[in-house]
């Protein structure tokens, strides 16, 4: 499995941005596909995840209501729509796959993309 995230950039506070993650290899219905982020000097944190089979979504409190995760199952692409961005959202964003259907823990995810930088200026 290979994941490739792209779509990051430099935006101003209040702007929107959409990240994409292309998936090479099999994605099973039992898998979850998630987005995590890591700011400089900080640990990698959970942002959101989606169950590939059912489409059920989960969000971190910090992004709930502003970010939306979605998927194109046929094309095997994962998306993250980010609205009303804040400077605190500045980080490298990673897409990841959990074969076991893990949710919020980094350790539950088996495959990771290379990350895409999102910078939000105030």
N, C-alpha and C positions, 0 to 999 in steps of 0.2 A: 504494500500500500504506500502510495506517495501522496502527500498533500501539499498544495501550493497556494499560499495566501497572497492576495494582492489587493490594491485599492487604497492603501494608506496615503497620507499626505499631510500637508500643513494647512490648517483651517483656523478660522477665528471662532471665538466662543459664540455659541448660538447657531453655528452652521451645522450642516448635515454631511454625512459621508457614508458610503456603502462599501463594505469589504466583501470580497468573494474568496472562496476556497474551492479549488478544483480537486477532485478526488480520482486518483488512478488506483484501480484494484476494486475488490469486492467490498460492498457495504451491506451488511446483513440487517434485516429488520430489527434484530435485537440490539443493534449498535446504537450508541448515541454519538452525535457530532457536536462538538462544543467550541466555544471561543474562550480563550484566556488572555490575560494581558499582564505585562510585566513592565513596571516603571523602573527607572535607574535606581539601583541600590535597594530594590524591594523584591519580595518574593513574587512568583507567578500566581496570579489570582484568577479565580473563576469569574466569568462574565455571564455566560449563558450557554445552554445546551438544548438539543432537540433530539427526541427519540426518532430514529430514522423510519421506523415502521408506523408508529401512531401519529407522529407529528407533535406530540405533547412537548411543551417548552417549559424551561426553568430559567429564572433570572436571578442575578445578584441584586440585592436591595438597591445598590448604588446606581443601577442602570434601569431598573424596572420602570416602565412607562416612557423611557426615552429610546431604548434600543429594542430592535425586533430581529429575532433570528428566524430564518426560513430556509427552505431547501427546494431544490429542483431534483426530484428523485430520478427522473429519467436521464437528465444530463449529468447527474452526480456533482452538483455544485451546491455549496453551502454559502449562505449570505448572512451578513450582519448589517442591518440598517441602523445607523446611529444618528439620532436627531438631538437638537439642543445640546450640542457638545460643550463640555466644560474643560477648563485647563487641567483639572484632576483626571480627565480621561486620557491625558497624554501618556502613551506607553507603546511598547511593541505588542501587537496583537497576534496571537497564534491560534490557528485552528487545529483541532485534535479529534481523534477518533478513539472511542472506547468500545472494544469488542464485547465487553461484559455488560454494557449498558450503565456504566458508572455515570455519576452526575457531577458533583462539585469538587471532587478530589483530583489533584494533578496525577497522583499515583494510579488512578483508575484508567488513565488514558494511555493507549499503546503506541499510537502514531501521532507525530506532530509535523506541522508545516514549518517553514523557515521563519515565519513572522513578517509582519509588515508594520512600519512605523506610522503611528498617528500622533501628530503634534497639534495641540490646540492652544492658540495664543489668546491672551486676555485683551 
